Amino acid sequence: MQTASLPMYNLPEIRKASASLWTGIAKYLRLEGIENVPDRLVFDQPLLDLWSDSRLMFSQCCGYDVVRRFENSLTPLAVPHFDVAECTGGEYSSLVVVGEDCLYDDVLDMYGTIAAINGSESHSGMSSLRQLVAPRHIDGCFFNSIVISGAHVESLGMLRRREADVAAIDCVTHALLSLHQPETLAGTRVLGRTYHSPAPPYVTRSEYGDSLAERFRTALFRAFEDPTLTSARQALFLKQIELVDLTWYHKISEIEEYATNIGYPVLQ
């Protein structure tokens, strides 16, 4: 059986909305003649396992992974437009977050501090922060050390416990946490934001081919126009979608190349 997942913003409080949105997408996929459409989303599986699964039919993937690890195996279908202040069109940004008693007002002044990142192959939590501080690196270093948290919410925990001084938090994640889990933001404050970049796309496996990918896109547009799914989309901060292909995500590669070209290829 094929699988489907919406793992990028997977708070327990929004799983019902995600499941409702998938039910609508699945209906329109079937109306497009797609066979073996899964009835339910897969939750709580490691992201790399999900995106590597040969049974994957539909998911949402970090743009950094789309242009790196999964460039030849995942096809971007569409990018969501989020109803979040730090998003514009099909682009999003991360919030630069510090402890509430942090003495700094600009991340560029935080040389020699400790940064928490959710993972070494994350755009929102790593590469976007590297882009900001790269101009101030000295001999390939900016931070005193980097700690890997495994998730944005855990990076926030490190800030609260003073195990780290700064972290870049996906703005959509931050907005959802502010609404559903405000305690995770207690003891922190927003210092600024990163530059805009392409938001995480909806994807399918490349082996489905261009013809089926177009039918996937049609089904997605119909789901985003369906008034019965309005409440689900609103709960997920989704406004609309925009058609994209892999070239849209080359900007993320360019961000990495920028840091590399000025001598800061690794966030350290």
Buried (B, 14 or more C-beta within 10 A) or exposed (E): EBBBBBBBBBBEEBBEBBBBBBBBBBBBBEEBEBEEBBEEBBBEEEBEEBBBBEEBBBBBBBBBBBBBBBEEBBBBBBBBBBBBEBBEBBBBBBBBBBBEEBEBEEBEEBBEBBBBBBBEBBBBBBBBBBBBBBEEBEEEBBBEEBBBBEBBBBBBBBBBEEEBBBBBBBBBBBBBBEEEBEEBBEBBBBBBBBEBBBBBBBBBBBEBEEEBBEBBBBBBBBBBEBEEBEEBBEBBBBBBBBBBEBEBBEBBBEBBEBBEEEEBBEBB
